[in-house]
Amino acid sequence: MKVAGNLRRAAHGYRARVSTIERGPYLERPTLPPDVRARSVSDLVGAMERTGFQGRKLGEAARAWEMALRAKGCTVFLGITGAMVPAGERRILAHLITNRFVDVVVSTGAQVFHDIHEAMGGHHFQGNPAEDDVRLFEHRIDRMYDVYGSERAYRETDRLIAGFVDSLDLKRAYSSREFMDLLGAYLIGEGAARDSVITSAHLSGVPLFLPALSDSSIGIALMVARAQGRKILVDQMQDTDEVTQITVKSPRTGVVYLGGGVPKNWVNQTEVIADCLGHSVRGHEFAVQFTTDAPHWGGLSGCTFEEAVSWGKIDPEGAKVQCFVDATIALPIVAQALFERLPRNKATRAYPRFGWKKGGLEVTYRKAR
């Protein structure tokens, strides 16, 4: 009976006591469990901001990206690694470029190679991650986890790119940005789909950089052309100069990384280069990353933005969010949420226009006419 009485007293006044206890430092912002109802993706992602763990980070990432788009005089960089195009993300990436949810794209060469393959009518196929890889090799099928590609079809894409070299002036060097822009125009002339990374970048005036171009099938294609006497030179230091000029001449910058790798560090280091050249920079003000890499291994892909602050790459007071998630899950959700929040982004946002001249880069911000 005494125990029962104590339990009754514990229940009496419970809410008042807990309400008093749950006050003070660290207890200012309670989680809010989302309810299940008819709602937009944007609304759900917004509700996730008041949850925990990576669900919260997904919501916060969408918010930070939105803040970058709403910020005056902000240039948004997109870094792409991993097999995003073979996994089916090509049209989402093209949508982001065409509608100026991003302003500069930095990608691995492999990503753009697969993009060209699809833009010209090629395909990737759903496969089996447990398939016998020896048998796949015998059939000349390349596997990317559970996605297949035909090596024989890829060789046709190699030949297409190598053939493009014949249209260039081989007496001078090209930055990868210039090379990709010319290749995009060439592909459109050959009937390429316009909902691809390389074609939408060309049509939208969005610089597309491949800082590790040689480490890809595009590099293989250019090596084949070189072996046949067509010695194209892609100047990687010109790349670094051009991308740094974008950072220096942008009042504010934001970065969005799908994965990490070369694109992440290459864009981040523009802040360091700018400082070395005597420019006053504070680091990228908005930073978002979707990655499955963990920071405790010490690698760049999993490196936190807080760590990047120590290098001067990220603004210590900026909006920086890392969501540890497969980018093929995060990107469709966040892209849809941003589209719902900013359905007329290209028409209403004053986004950067890039004027590439011999004397240097000119960056102006204005809305679409």
Buried (B, 14 or more C-beta within 10 A) or exposed (E): EEEEEEEEEEEEEEEEEEEEEEEEEEEEEEEEEBEEEEEEBBBBBBBBBBBEEBBBBBBBBBBBBBBBBEBEEBBBBBBBBBBBBBBBBBBBBBBBBBBBBBBBBBBBBBBBBBBBBBBBEBEBEEBEEEEEEEEBEEEEBBBBEEBBBBEEBBBEBBEBBBBBBEEBEBEEBBBBBBBBBBBBBBBBEEEBBBBBBBBBBBBBBBBBBBBBBBBBBBBBBBBBBBEEEBEBBBBBEBBBBBBBBBBBBBEBBBBBBBBBBBBBBBBBBBBBBBBEEEEEBBBBBBBBBBBEBEBEEEEBBBBEBEBBBEBBBBBEEBBBBBBBBEBBEBBBBBBBBBBEBBEEBBEEBBBBEBEBEEEEBEBEBEEEE
